[in-house]
Amino acid sequence: MTKHKNVLYKILSWYKKFQVSKSPQMNLVWGFFLYTVIGFLLLSIPIFHKTSVSFLDTLFISTSAISTTGLVTVSVYDSYNFFGQLIVMVLFQIGGIGYMTLTTYYLLFTTQKIGHWHKKVVGAEFTLPKTIKIRDFVKSVIVFTLIMEVIGAICFFIAFRQTGMETLKAVWFSVFHSVSAFCTAGFGLFNNSFESYSSNALINTIISVLAIAGSLGFIVITDLWYRITGKSNSVSFTTKIITYGFVILLFLGTTLVYFTEPSIRSSDSRLVESFFQAMTAMTTVGFNTISTGNLSLPILLFVTFLMYIGASPSGTAGGMKITTLTAMISILKSRLFGQKRISFLNRTIPFERLYVATSTFMMYTSIIFLFTFLLTFTERFEFQRILFEVASALGTVGLSTGITGDLSNTGKALTIVLMFIGRVGVLTFGFALLERKNKSKEESIEDDLAV
């Protein structure tokens, strides 16, 4: 026994040294990769299966869960028993709040302090404004997550019981879907998502509240808490941008779907379905109450755009983020009006943030183009369906036109890579990929470039 303890101690010591030697971005990549592998190994155990699941499909489910995407190649309910479904839920719970958040909260709970290394990694995992302290942020993440998921589970239980679902099944379904909705994971135990509940106002409301609360981000929650407790006299500029942007895009999406989508024109729940379709794309929660595959081409492309944008940084949602879109609009506006400063709502945006925004925009768009290009070689589906699948995977959304299960093995592998990149973040992945221990300073000659 002592010998085994010594071996375990040596492994843990080596891994700790390995972590400290790597950049914060590389730590995030390795951390999520490690959880993906652990999830894959656990889900590969036959006693957790109802039916046999292939190696690639198991890896797909594990990656989709830790990335909180929700794309599936096999039915979670039909393929895994209760314990298998529980493993999937734990994975997207970790993926939703961030694996470093749990570690940091444990340190705060036991020692009341966190080290410089933990602060750097949390800072890389969550983009925070300078007005918010990491200690307060981590605490607000854990407490708010727990409160919302418990309330969500209770409300789901009431709603499912009203539909006639048996008690024990309603308990498990309520917990699973509450965590999934708040973490915007998109995993469901219904094979047609929530299409059977498209007219159920209570279930639609529960999902929407949980998804919006999670996707608006912990920055907004922490900021509002500062305001309520008197630590701050006003909310931050970041919170205002996130809130304004989210409301505007959600309103535009709902209006466009309501007036132009032919598949719901005769529905009695047309407004609810329109709102839900726009909400599920923006929050990247990935649930659907109408068939995504039956959407008209204009709406399919607009939903792709909403998935591309996403919601808030430092939340459970994926996508390029509203703040990135705001920065790009600010650059364009300032250039068109010949302004020297780049500003929005009379606030000057720091160049450091603008560099991050433009880099994110370029990398995010390039990855979508590259993987769409590659999948057009490996798959035989219509272009718009492939583009939609790519945007959904990179944005960690989980919506699909129905082609996920029919992807080739190469297509599934490419989608796995996309989901993983989407969870760690395109810039984080890029930094980790190009990390160098010894960075040599190269002198550059200043020159002109006509653009």
Summary of the structure (lengths in Angstrom):
residues: 451
radius of gyration: 22.1
end to end distance: 67.9
largest distance: 72.7
contacts: 1516
relative contact order: 0.10
helix: 69%
strand: 1%
